[in-house]
């Protein structure tokens, strides 16, 4: 059977078919992975915050990314969320819409906080007017970078996280960056049982991030990788559509 599986992997389109098959929950035996895929990653229901997320999104792809971050915060209820790379005010808004009690650490360790997110809504509205007719899926990354350059950066990227968190979860959200400093930070957070989300990075970088995960599962789709560190979970990688 193992040799047959190796042969099937060489069949054109096999990975795409298997990815679509697993995305519907088939062949997934872990109760956690099944629920996480069906009710978080591939949840298509309407949440209370979606109207606001659509308002601050540049296009459909941008909304999909922000709504995924919103659902992840709802699912894991982290005590703190660290935004790194190109992540900025709109990601902060998605986090605080999910749970206003979550401490959002931006790019230097001071913390965005809900008040700062609300303060920058006017800037976000102005930019959305410019990109209102956008239908380019790639514009999400391009416009995010342009927008973040215009708003005052609160601080340079966070490079450390408290060594003890009293059982509270930390979620690291990396957007469009994967330098060695962020890899080190991701490793620290996963060691503490946290969650790391990489968005807008090349899939060729996934093995580097997956190698940091000793216990738990990874979930990937396109340019998004999610690492969940939990000692009670088997070490597994899932390639699905979400």
Secondary structure by P-SEA (a helix, b strand, c coil): caaaaaaaaaccaaaaaaaaaaaaccccccaaaaaaaaccccccccccaaaaaaaacccaaaaaaaaaaaaaaaaccccbbbbcccccaaaaaaaaaacccbbbbccccccccaaaaaaaaaaaaaaaaaacccccccaaaaaaaaaaaacccccccccccccccccbbbbbbbcccccaaaaaaaaaaaaabbbbbbccccccaaaaaaaaccccbbbbcccbbbbbbbcccccccccccc
